Amino acid sequence: MWGLTATLLGLALLTACAAPSAPAAAPRSETPLAAAPASPAASASAAGDWRAEWDRTLAAAKQEGRVVVSGPPGDGMRTALTAFQSAYPDIRLEYSGSLQQEFSPRMLAEREAGQFLWDVHIGGTGSPATQWAPRGILDPLKPALIRPDVLDDSTWLNGFDWGFIDAAQQYVFASSANLNYSINVNRDVIPAGEFTSVDDLLDPRYKGRISINEPREFSAGALHSAVLSAALGADRFRRVLAEQDVSVHRDTRQQVELLVRGARPIAIGASTPILAEFRGQGLGLNVRPLERTEASTLSPGNAGCACLINRAPHPAAASVYLDWFLSREGQAAWNKGGAINSRRLDVEPADPATMPKPGVDYMYIEREQNLHLRAEAMELAKEALP
C-alpha cells in the first residue's frame, strides 16, 4: 500500500516507551468515535481488532504530528474540511485550497523534483481520474480505512463501493452525490414562464446572456457541455457556443456573481457551493436550476471525491483524516460547509431537492467509462469557441 505498516510498527515502539498520558487529556475525537455504530456483520472479536488497529494508527498519527490536505477554495469548504482540527487537536492540519486545475500541475511538478508533500486530496473527479490514477500517483483508498461505521454498506446510498468512480474501484471515491442540473437561471431577470427547455439555449433572445464554466478543460463546464451536447445534439450545441455570444469563465466565482447579479442570467456549469455562499449573503435567492431530466446528471460535485496520494509523508495521519472525513461527523461538517449532499444516509442532506433517490439509475457522466463523453465535449468547445 503506502508504507503504513512499517511506519506504524516503528512508531508503536516509540509510543510504548513514552510515558502514558493522563486519561483527562484524551482528545475530544475519541468520544464520538467510541459511540460509532459497529457494522452489523462484525463480530465482537472483529470489533476488538478494528479498535486495536485504530488505537495504533491514532498513536502513529500523533507521532507524525500533522496531515497535509489539498482541497477546493472557498470559505465554506475550508470550514468543512478543517473541522478535523477540532476533533483531533494533536494532529496539525495543513490545508491548502485551490482549483484542481491549478493544484494538479503544481503537485506533478513537485513529484518530478522528488518532493512528496501531500497526504490527501479532496476535490473533483477530473485530474485524479484522468491523470493521477493512470500515472500511479494514488494509493487504494479502502485499505486505509479502519472504522466499521465508515465501511458499512448500510450507511451509504447504494453501498460503499458504489462511490468509486474509477473503473478499478480503488482510487477516486465519491462521498457525495448530487442530482446536478446543467443550467441555472436567475428568475428575477428571466421569469419562470420563459426559458423552460434546453432548446431555448438557441433562442436569439438570450444571445449575450449566457455564461459557461470553461468547457475546454476537464472542468464542470466540460461535464455539463457533455450533458447538453447529448440533449441537443452535438451540432446544435456547437451552435450555442459559436453563435450565442457565450461568456467563458475559469473563475467560477466570477461566473456565479454575473448570474446572481443578472448580468448573465443563464449559467451553464455554475458552482453550486459558491452559489450557496452568495445565497448566504442574501444574493441570488431566486436563481433556479432548469429542472429537466435531459439537463441533469448525477455528480459528486466539483469537490466531493476523496483520494489518498501515494508516498504520503504522513500515512497514519492520512488514514485518520480519511476515516474522519467519511465518518458521520465528517460528512455532517461537509454537508454544512460544502453544500454538497453526502451519500451517507445518516446525515441530513445539504439540499434535499438535489438528493438522488435510492435505486434510480441516473446518468452518471463522471464515471471513468463515461469520461470519453466529456473529452468529446471539450473538443467540440475548442472548435466552436474563439
N, C-alpha and C positions, 0 to 999 in steps of 0.2 A: 504494500500500500504506500505509505509515505513515511515510513520510519518511525511510526508511533510506538511500536512495541519496544524497540531498543531504547528510545527516549524515556519511555515510562519505567523500564527496568532500572535505568541509571538514576532517574530522579526518585524512584521509590526507595533506593538505598540511601540517598541523601535525606529523604524525608524520615526514614526510620531512625537516622542518627540525630535528627533535630529534636529540640525539646517540644513536648506536646503542648498545643495551645489550650488555653482555658476554654471550657465549654461556653462561657458567656460571649466569647469572641467569634462564635460561628457566624458566617456570613448570612445575610437575610435570604439569599437564594436557596438555602437548604431547607427552609421551612416549607415553601410551596412544593419543592421537589419531593419531600417526604410524603406529601399528600397526593402526588401524581398517581393516577389510576394505573394499575398493572394491566398488561394485555390479558384478555380473557383466556387465552390459550397457555399462558405462562404458569408453570408450577411454582410452588413456594421455593423450591431449590433454584429454579431458573431466576426467580426474582432476587434471591440472595446473590447469585452470580452477577447479575447486572449491577446490583448495588455495590458489590466489591469492586467491579471494574470501574464504575463511576467514581468511587472514592479515590482509586488510584489515579484516574485521569485528572480529577479535580486537583489532587495534590501536585501532580506534574505540571498542570497548567499554572498553578500558583508559583511554582518554582520558575517557570518560563517568564512569568510576570506580566505578559502583555499579549494582545492579539491585534493583528493589523488587518483591517477590513476596508475594502473599497465598495462603494455603493453609489446610488444616484444622488444628484444635487437636490436642493430644496429643503426648507426648514422642517416640513412635516416628516419627510423621510429620514432626515438626520435625527430628529427627535425619536422616531420609532426605532431606528437601528442602533442608537446609542443608549436606549433604555437598559441594555445589557449591563452597563456600568453600575447602575444602582443595584442590580441583582447580584453582581459579582465584583464587589469593590476591590478585591485582592488581585484582579486581573485587569491591568490598564488597557483600555480600548483606544486604539489609534484609528480613527475613522477618516477616510478621505472621500468626499462627494464630488463626482464629476460625471459628465456624459460618457457613456460607454465608448463612443467613437473617439473620444479624447483619451480615455484611460487605456484602451487596448494597445495603441501604438507605443504609449509610454511604457507599459508593462512588458511588451515584447522586446523593446529596445533594452530595457534593464536586464532581461534574461540573456539576451545576446551578449551583454557585457559581463555575464556571470553573477549578476545580482538577483537574488531571490528574496524579495522583500514582503510579499503579500501572503496572507493566510486564506482569506475567504473573500469571495465576491458575491454581492447581491445586486442583481440587475436584470436586464432583458435577455432575450434568447439569442440575439444576433451574433456577437463576437464569440461567446462561449461555444455555440453550436457549430459555427462555420469556420472558426479559426483555431480556438484553443483546444477543444477536444480532439480534432483531427491531428493536431501537432503534438499531442501528448502532454499538454500543459495542465490538464485537470486530472485529479485522482478520483476514483469511485467514491461517491458520497455516502452510500448506505453503510459501508463498513465503519465509517467514522461515527455513526450514531449509536447511542447506548441506551437512552431512556426508552422503556417499553411503551410509554404513552405516545412517544413520537412515532414509533414504528407500527403502532396498532392500526390495522386497516380500517377498523370501525370508526376511527376518529376523523377520517379523511373522505371527502367527496370522491366517490368511485375508487376508494382504496389508495394506499400509499403509492405503490409503483406506477399508478396511472399518471402521476405527476411528472415522470421523466419524459422530456420531450425529445431526447436524442434516441436514435434507433437502438443503441446499445443498452439503453435503460440503466445508465450508471452515472452520468456526469452532470447533466443540466436538469435540476429538479424544480418544477413549478409548484411552489407552495400556495400560489394564488390562482384564482380563476374568475375572470370577469366575462360576462357577455358584453363584448366590446363593439360599440357602434362606430362605423367609419366616419360618419358625418355628424357634426354638431351645428345647430342653427340658433342664432340669437333671435328669439321670438319677440323681443322688444322692437326689433327692426324689421323682421320678416314675419308677419302674422302666421298663426298656426294653420290657417287655411291655404297658405301658399308654401311653395317648396315642400311637396309631400312625397316625392318619388326621386329615386336616383336619376331618372331621366331628366329631371329638372336641372341637373348639372350642365346640360347643354342649352338651356334656355338663355337666349340673349339678354334677358332682363338681369341676369346675375353675372354678366361679364364684369370683371374688375371687383367682384365682391366675394371671391372665393380664395381661401388660403390652403396650403398643404404643407405638412411636415415634410422635410427634404426627402423626396421619393427616389433619388438616385443613389442613396446609401442604404445600408442594411438597417433601416430605422422603422419607426411606426408608420411613417409616410409610405414606405415601400410596401409594408404589410397591408395597409388599407388600400393602396393602389391595386394590389393583387385582388382584394375583395371586390373592389369596384370594377376592375377590368373583367372579372368573371361575371359580374352582374350586368354590365353594359355591353360587353364585348370589347375586345382589345382595340378595334378601330375607333369605336365611339369614345372610349376613354382617352385614347390618344388625341382626339379632337378637343376634349375638355381641357387637357393640358396645353395644347397648341393654340387654341382659339379663344379661350375664356379669360385671358389675362390673369392667370392664377399666380398669386404671390407665393414664393417658396421660402421656407424658414428652417434653418438648422437650429436657431434659437427658439426652443419650444415655448419659453415664457413670452417672447415677443409675439408669437402666433396667438397664444391664448389672450394676451392683452388686446390685440386687434379684434379678436372675437367678442370679448366681453364689452368692449367699448363701442362695438358696432361698426368699426371702420372696414372690417372684413367679416361680415356676419355669418358666413358659411365657412366652416373649417373641416378639413379632411385630416384625420390622424392627430387631432389636438390631444395634448397630455391631460388625462383625467386627474392625476394628483395635483397638477399645477392649477387646473380649473377649480379644484376643491379649495385650494389656497385663496384664490380670488373670491370665491363664494364666502369663505370665512371672513372676508373683509367687506361683505355686502355687495360685491360686484358679480355680474353675470348670473344673477339668480333666475333669470328667465331664459338661460341657454339650455336647449333641449336636444337630445340626440334624435336623429331621424330613425325612428324605431321600425325599421323594415328588416325582415329576415335576410333579404339579399344584400343588405348593407351592414351585416354584422358577422362577427366571428368570435369564437371562444379564444381567450388570450390570458396569459398570466400578467398582462400589463407590461409596461416598459421597465419594470423593476421588480417583478415578482418571482425571480428564479434565484436559487442558491447554488453556488459552485464551490468546490474545495480545490484550491490551487495547489499543484504538486510542488514538492520540495519546499513546503511551507516552513518558515523559520520557527514557528510556534505550533507544532502539530497537536499537542494536547489542548492548548487554549483554543485552537481552531475547532476541535471536536466539541468542547464545552460551548463555544459560541453557536455552532450549528445546532446542537441539541436545544439550546435556549431559544434560538430563532424559530425552530419548528415546533416548540412546545406550545401549550395553550397560552401561557403568559406572554411568550414572544410574539405569537401571531395576533394576540389581542392588541399588543402595542403597535404591531404592524398595521392592523386594520384601522386603528385610530389615527396614526400619523401618516401612513402611506395612502390611505383612502382607496385601497385595493382589496377586494374580497379575499380573505383566506379560504383555502379549501377545507380547513378544519371545521368540522360540524359542531364542535363545542365552543365556537367563537361567534359572536354576533356579526353578521355581515356588515361591511362598511357601507355598502349600498345595496339594499335588498332588490332594487329594480334591476341590477345587473348581475345578480347571483344566479348562476346556472342551476337548472333543475336536475336532480339525480336521474341517471338513466337516459337522458336525452342525448342523441347523437348529433352534437353541434359540429359545424365546420370548425376545424382547429388548424388554422393555416400555419402555425408556428412549429408544428411537429416536423422533425427532420425530413420525413418522407414527403412533406409538402413544401419544403424550402424552395424548390425549383419555381414555384408559382411567384414567390417574392422576387427571385432572381430575374424572372422573365419580366415582371412589372418594372424592375429597376432599369432594364434595358429599354423598355418602352418609353420610360420617362426621359432617359438620356436622349433618345431620338426626338421626342416631342418638344422638350423644353429648350429654350435658347441656350 
